[in-house]
Amino acid sequence: MATLKQFVRRVPIALLQQHVEQTCLMLPPEFEWQDDGGASAKRFFAIVDEYDGVPAERFRLDIDRVAAMADEVGDGALYTTSSDPSALHLQPSTAARAYYSFLNNPSDFRRAEEARFADERRRGRNWDGFVSDRNLTVHRDATNLEAFQQSASELIGTGQVEVEISDRGRRRHDMADAVLVQATMYVEDRPNELRSFRDGRIAFTTHRPVHEAAITYEPETGAIEVVARTGIHRATLANLFAEHLMETQQPGGRVAIRQYRLEHLRRPHRFDTQPRHHIEDVRVKSMCLMPLAAQNERLTLELMRKAPGTIWDLAERRLYGGASRLADYLITRITLIVRFRPRLGTGRARVLPITVTAGTGCNIKDCTAEERLIGEYYMRAWGTLEDV
């Protein structure tokens, strides 16, 4: 994440000025805002870096939130939740678009944060997906919302649950954005104590933190996806969502699970790509092996960047009996390095490291264009992914 110094140099000076005015941050009377190629931003940082107090702390916390959304993933979330995408088009960079949205459309910005929360955890350990009927209406009136909130509160065993419903999209590879309805849940946790100074002495304050959960419904497919940290609650939350907010029967089953297969990599494998996708190179950097005769042991082969040959050449050199002995092992995990050609106007190649664990484990979240390309297309083309 960008530091304050880096951030103020990346955004238009007019947005900085607007933020300062909104937070009532007092600058010296001699300070003048000028679009002078970064000199004003540099002077501004030198002043604010010395500030303490509530306005300065509020300003820094705001910048942290904006900087967290000032990347490709955040930019995609901002566009799929924005009520005025044309205004975002006018901003010169991802940081400027995030800043503009935060200052001028705070509800859009918050929905983008909520969308990112759900999408980054999709298909992870806090996620489950279920199948319901297609093209249903998600009811948002007070009666349905209150019934859902009450049932969710009783399920989780907490005093307060607040639910916000919004429409948004989700980016897909070579397809139009998926249309989603998202219910974001803010759940009150058990109380704990925070230590802080009060009148110069340590004091304890009772605090009830709030954690987030999310449910999305995709009318095109009927999929209900739940992101919640407690696994035993996810299926029931999907049922309550269907019952109270869609007034339908409980979901009939789970969505297809991505299953990753690695056994074909016991033999040398070519990762073929298409020129139009601008992929320069794909190679296996590391391979974790479990001996079939000793399942409590692991052996890792790792090929560093400048090492010659492939991971199978390394196996030929280092395994007793050569690469053919890979048949005596189960491949439990690999790390792929996908190197893209430099984008026009930049001198740096985009490198995407991917860790795949046999079964259902992969660190690709389908949040960037490159991740969607590899996760939704090439993993299947390479014989590594299937839906079960």
N, C-alpha and C positions, 0 to 999 in steps of 0.2 A: 504494500500500500504506500502511496506517495506521502512523504512528509509534508508538513505545512509549507516549508520553503519551496519544495518542488511543486506543490499544488498551486500556490498563488502565482507561479510563473507560467502555469499551463492554461489559465482561464482568462477570459476578457476582463479588463480592468473595470468595466461597467458593472459586471456581476459582483466583483469584490466590493465595489462601492455600495451596491444595493444591499448586500449582506451586512455590511458594517452598519448601515442605517437601520436595518431591521432589528439588529441585536443591540442597538444603542451603545455601540462601542465607541468611546470618545477618543478621537485622534488629536494630536497637537494642532492648534489653529493654523500654524504655518504649513501644514501638510496639504498638498494639492494633488488631486487625481488627474493624471495625464496619461494619455495613450502614447507612451514614449518608448516602446520597444522593450519593456520590462524594467526600466529604471524605477518607475513608481512602485511596481510590485516588490522590488528589492528593498526600497525604503520602507514600504508598508510592513514587510516581514520583520525588518530590524526593529521597528517600533513595537509591533504586536508580540514579538518574541519575549519582550521584557515585561509584558503586562500580566497581572494577576487579577483575581476577583471574578465575580459571577459572569459579567458580559464576556470577558476573554475566555473563560472556561467554556461557556456556551458556544462561542464562536469556534473553538477548537473541536469540540464534540460534533458540531455540525459538519465541519470539514472532514472529520473521520467518516461520517455517514456518507457524504458525497463521494469521497475518494474511494470508498468500498464499492461504489457503483460505476466508477469511471474506467471500466474495462469493457471488453467485447461482450461478456456475459451480462453485465449490468446494462449496457447499451441496448442489447436485444430485449431485455425485460422492460426497459423504459419505452421502447417503441411498441411493444405488444400490449401495454397498459395505458398508453397516452391517450388523452382525450383530444389532443391537438398535435398530431405528428408533424404537421407542416411547420410548426414553431420550432420543433427540434431540428428540422432540416436546416434552419438558418444558422445554427450554432456550428462553430468551426471544428469541434473535436468531441471525443467521448466525454472528457472532463467537463467541457462547457455545457454539453447537453444534460449531464447529470446535475450540474450546478443550476442551470436554468430551470429544470423541472423542480428541484428542491425549493427554489426561491419563489417560483411563480405558480406552480401546480403541486403543492405539497401532498395532496391526496393521491395524485398520480404517482408521485415519487414513492409514497408509502406502499401503494399497490405493487409497484415494481420491486420493492424490497421483499414483499410477501411472495411474489411470483418467483423471485430468485431463490428464496428459502425453499420453496417446494421443488423447483426443478433441479437444484443442486443436490438434493437428497433423494431424487428419484432413482429407483432401483437399488438403493443402498440398504443398509441394515435397519433403518428406521422406516422402511417403505413396504407397503403391500398394495396390490391392485386387485380389483374385483369387477365382475361383469354384471351389468344391469341392462334394463331396456334402453333402446336408443331413442333419441329425440324427445326426451321428457323435459318438462318445464321445472326449473328450480324456483320454488316459491320463496318470496322474500318479505312477505307481510309479517307484521309484529306477532301474530298468533303462532304461525309456523316457527318463526325464529325462537320465540320464547319456549315453545315445546321442545325444540331441539336442544337449546341451551340447558334447560332443566334436566333433560334426560342425560346429556353429556356430563353435567355436573354430578348427578347421582352415580353414573358409571365410574367416573374418575375419582370420586370421593373428595371433591373440593368445594369450597364455598362459592366461588365465582368463575363463570365461563362467559366470555364475550365473543360473539361470532360476527364477522363482517363478510358480506358476500359481494363479489365483483366479477365482471366479465373480463376476459383477457385472451391472449393467444399464446401458442407455444410454437417456436420455430421447428421446422422439419426439413430433412434433406430432400431437395428436388421436388418439394410439394408445397402447396400453400400452407400458411400457418394453421395449426389445429385450433379450433374455437373451443374455449374452456369456460366453465363457471367455477370459481374458486371460493371456498368457504375457509377463511382464516380464523383459527381459534386461538384466543389468548386465555390461558389457563392459570389460575392462581395456585402457586405451590404452597407446601407447608412452610410455616414461619421459621425463620432463623435469626440469628443475631449478627449485627454488623458493628464493628468497633470504629469509633471516630473520636476526634478530639472535640470536647465541649468545655468552653471556659478554661482552656489550657490543660484539661485532664481527660484521660481516656474514659469514654462512656459507651454503653451498649445500647443499641437501638434495635427494637424488634422490626423485622423486615419480612414481607411476604413477596418473594420474587414471582415473576410471571414468565411462563415459557410458552412457546408457540407450537401450534400444530396446524396442518393444512389438509383439506379434502378438495380434490378437483373432480369434476364430472365433464366428460367429453361426449356431447350429444351424438356426434358422428359414429362413434364406436360403442357407446354405452359404458365406457370404462369409468369406474370410480376408483381413484387412487388416494391413498391415505398416507400422510407422513406424520408419524407420532412416535415419541420415544419409547412408549410402553407397548410391546408387541401384542400382549393379550387384549389390548383395547382396540386395535386397529380394525378387526373384522366387525366388532360391535358398533364402532363409530360409523363404519360404512352402512351398516343396517339402519342405524338411527337417522343418518343423513337421507337414505332412501325413503324411510318411513315418514319422517316429519317434513322434509323439505321438497321431496318429489312425490310424496303420497303414492308410493308404489310398493311392491313386494320387496322382500330382502333380495340382495344380489344373488345370482344363481351359482356363481363360481368365481374362480380367480382368473385374472388375465394371464396370457401366455408369459411364461418365465423365460428369460434369456439364459440359455445353457451354453457354457463355453467348453469346447472340446480341444484338447491339446495332444491327444495320442498320435495324430498324424505327423506331429513335429519330431517324432523319434527318427524320422528320415529327413534328409535335406529337402527343403521346401522353398519354392520361389514365390515371393509376394508380388505378383503381377499387378501393375497399376495402369491407368489410362492417362495419356499425355494431358488431356484437358483438366485433370485435377492437380497438376503442377506438383506432383510428389517426386522428389529427387531420389530418395533411397528409403528402403525399409529393411531393418535387420533385427535379429534377436540378440539383445545385449546379454541377457542372463537367462538361465534355465535351472529351476530347482527340481531335483530328482529324489524320488523315494524308492529305495530298493524293494522289489517285490518280495524278497525273502526276509526283509527286516524293516517293517513298517514304522518302527520308532526311530528311524535314522533318516537324515536328509543330506544330500550332496548338492552343492551349487556350483555351476559353471558360469563364469562371467567373462565376457569379452570386452575389454576396454576400448575406447574410441579409436585409437590408432593401431590397435592390434591387427595383424594380417588375418585374412580368411574369415570364416563364418563360425558360428557356435558349433557346427558339426565338425569343422576342422579342429576346433579346440577339443571336442570330445574324442576325436581320433588320436590326438596327441596325448591326452591326459588320462583317459579312461583305460583301465587294464583290459586289453583285448580290443581296443579301438572303438569307433563310433557304433559298430554293430552291436555293442553291448548295451546300447540305449534300450534295446528290447527287454532288458532285465530290469528296467526302471519304469516307474510311473511318473510322468511329468506333472508336477503339482502346481507350478507357477512359472510364468515367463515374463520378461520385460521386453517389450518391443520399442524400438526407436524409429519413429516416422519423421523423416526430414523433408520439409517442403522447400521448393525453390523460393528465393527472395521475392517479396512482392515488389511491384513496380514502384520506384521511388524510394525503396529502402535497400540497405546493403546487407541486411541480416536475414538468414533463413529461419523459418519457424520450425522448431523442433517439438514434437509431441511424444513424450514418453508415456507408454501404456503398460500397466501391470495387469495381467490376466491370470486369474486363479481358476483352475479346473473346477467346473460346477457353475456357480452363479456369481463369481467375483470378477469385477473389472472396475478400474477407476475412471473410465470414461463416463461423463455425465450428460453428453449430448447437448451441452450448453453453448459451444462455439461452433462455427461453421466447419472447422477442421474435425472437431469431435463428432459432429453429426455425420460427416462424410465417412470417417473410419468406423464409427459405432453402428451406423445404420446400413452402410453399403459394403465396405471392404471386409469387415469381420466375417460377413456371410460369404463374400466372394473368395476369401482365403480359407474357407472351410472351418473356421474357428467358432462360429456362432450359429446356433439354431434355436428356434422357439419351441418350447415343450409345454 
